[in-house]
Amino acid sequence: MKRAVISEGRRIEYTLIQSDRSNVLFQALPGAGIRVYAPKYMHLRDIDGMVRQRAAQLAEMQKSVEARLAADRRAHPVTDGSPILIEGRRRVLRLHEGARRAGRLVGEEYHLTLPEPDSDDAVRAAIRSTLSAVALKRIRQRLDYFAPRVGRAPGRVAIRDQKSRWGSCSRKGNLNFNWKLIMAPPQALDYVVIHELCHLWEFNHSPRFWALVEAQMPEYEVWKKWLKAHTDDLYM
């Protein structure tokens, strides 16, 4: 839910996500603005009030996030010949000009065609778009493999440009996955697929939930830790 408040003449827009949580979390995300996670029972006026009280702090959080994003982009350019991770392996990005976005892996090179190969933003958008399609195909394959073993089939499956989560499961059984998983090793992608499928049995992170995950992937902690340690490496 999109909301906005006015604080000292400044308009603050934020995305509100209410769920079965017990506390309020404020988060600044690059390109996504401010997000506020709050309990379902909280009144909107109370949440708005908390945002107003933290107006200066939230502005600083957003400024810091954008500065880090700019630094990351300078450190990791996306020009012809730049390295790009695909399925945990370092490939070489090759850019071509063409009317439509298209990407294909040829040996150790990822050939990307787009109308504006000289635009940093356009190249990054094309990488997200083309690799998202690859991610969806691969994740569906792994869901088809693991779902019968877990004993539950998901509802809708979607790829998202999530800033802080690798996957999510709704109470309706719909699953979302971060497109950047296609950059990670296949075992890390499998871990997230198994994790979300197990939520179809246990909508929590209880010992029973982790036992379900371990039954499918005894070494899951290795890849759980890998994703946490290498989040910044899967940039874009």
N, C-alpha and C positions, 0 to 999 in steps of 0.2 A: 504494500500500500504506500503510495507516494503522499507525503505530507510536507507542509511548510509552515514555519513560524517566523515572526518578526522579533528581533532582539536588538534594541538600541539602534533602530533604523535599518538593520541589516536583515535581509531575507535569508533564512536557512532552510534549504530543502533537504529532506532525508527520506529514506525508505524504511518503513516500519514492518517488522516481521514479528508477529505474535505467535507464541507456541506454548506448550506445556513446560515452561521453564520457571524457575523460582526467582531469577534475578534479572537485572537490566544490563545489557552489554552495548557499548558504543564502539563502532568500528569505522575507520576511514579506509576506503579502498580506492586504488588507482583507477581512474576512469569511471568509477561507480558512485562516487560521492560518499555521503555518510549513511551508514545503516544502523538502525537501532533494533536490537532484539529484546523483546519484552514479554512478560507473562500475559496470557490471554485475559486474565481477570482485570488488568490495569485499565483505567479509563484513559481515553485519548487525551483529555485535557491535562492529566497528570504526566503523561509521557511528553506532551508538548512543553510542559513546564520544566521538565528535566532537561530538555534540549535547550531551552532558553537559558537556563542557569549555566549550562556548559558551552555556551556559544563561542567564547574565546578559545577554550580548550579544544573544541571540535575543529575550529578554523586552523589552529596550529597542527593538529593531527593530520588534517587534509593537506596542509602545506608540506609537512614532512614526508607524507606518502608520495606526493607528486614529485618532490625533489629526489627521492630514492628511485622513482620510476625513470626520471630523466637521466640519472646517473647510470642505471642499469642499461638503458638504451645506448648510452655512449660507450659503455663497456662491452655491449653485445650488439654490434651493428648487423643489419640484415641487408648486405649488399652482395653482388655476385662474388662467389668464392667464400662467403662466410660459412662457418660451421653451423650445423643444425642437428639436434638430436632427434632420431626417429627409432623407436623401439630399443632405446638404450644404447644405440650405436651412433657415433659421430659421423655425420654425412657432410657433403659439400653442397651448398645451395647454388643453383644455377638459375639465373633470371633471364626470361625471354619476353619480348613484347608481343602481345596478341590481343584480340578483341575480347576474349573470355578468360576468366580465371580457370586454370587447370594445373594440377600437380601430378607428377609421376616419379616414381623411384626407379632410377636406372643405375644398377650396380651400387656404388657408394655415393651417388649424386642424386639430389632431389631437384628435379627440373620444374620450375614454377613459371607459368605463363600468366601474364596480366596486362591490362592496358597501360599501367603507369609503373614500369619497373624501376624508375628512378625516385619514386616517392617512398620514403620510409614508412609512413602510415599505411600506404596502399599495399606495400609488400607484407607488412605484418598482418593486415586484414586478410590478404590472400592466403597467407600461411595458415591462419586460424580457420578460414573457410575450407580450404582443401584438406587439411589434416583432420578437421572435425569430421569430414565425410569418411576418412580412413578409420578414425577412432570409432565411429558408430558401427561400421562394418565389422571391425575386429571385436568390439564389445558384444555385439549381437552373437557373433560366433562363440565367444566364451560363455555367454549366458545360455546358449543352446547346449553347451557342453556341461556346465555346472548345475543348471536348474534341475534336471532330473536327479542329480546326486543329492542336492540339498532338499529336494522334495517340494519345492514351491516355484511357480512360474510368475514372473513379474507382469504388471500391466503395461502401461506406456513406458517406453524407454526413450530418453532424450539426451542429447549432448549439450552441455552448457559451457559458457565461458565463466566458470566460477572462480572467484578470486581467492577463496580461503578454504574450499572443501574439494575433496577428490570425488565424492559421491554423496548422494542422499536418497532416502526412501520415504515416500509419503504413506500415510495411513491407508490410502487407497491401493497401495502396492505399486505405485509408479516410481520408476527409478531414474535419477539424473546422474550423469557422469561428466567429469571435467575433461574437456578435449585434450588437455596436455598429458593425459595418461598415455597417449600414443607416443609421447617422447620418452617415457619411462621404459625400463626393461619389461618384457612380457610378464614376468613373475609378479611385478608390482601391479600391473593392470589386473592380473588374475586375482590378486589379494583384494583389490577394491571391488571387483565383481562378486567375489565370494562374500565379502563383508556386507554388501547391500542385499544380496540374496538372503543371507541369514537374518536380516532385519525383517523379512517377510514372516519369519517364525517368532522372533524376539525383537520388539520395537524398543530396544534399550541396549545398554552395554553391560549387562549383568554377566556373572560367571557362566551362566547357561549359554548366553549369546557367544561368548568367546570359545566355549567348548564346541559349539556348532562350527565356528570358523576353523578351529584347530582340526576338527575331524576331516575337513576338506583340504586344509593346507597346514600340516604340522609345523612348517617353518614360517608361518605367517608373520611372526614378530620381526623376522629379518627384513621383510619387505615393508612392514609398517614403519620400522625405524628408518629404512632407506628413503621412503617418501618424505619423512619428516626432515631428514638430514639433507636431502637434495632438492627441496622445494625451489630454492633460488636458482638451481641449475636449469630447471625446466622453465625458462624465461620466454617471454614474447610480449 
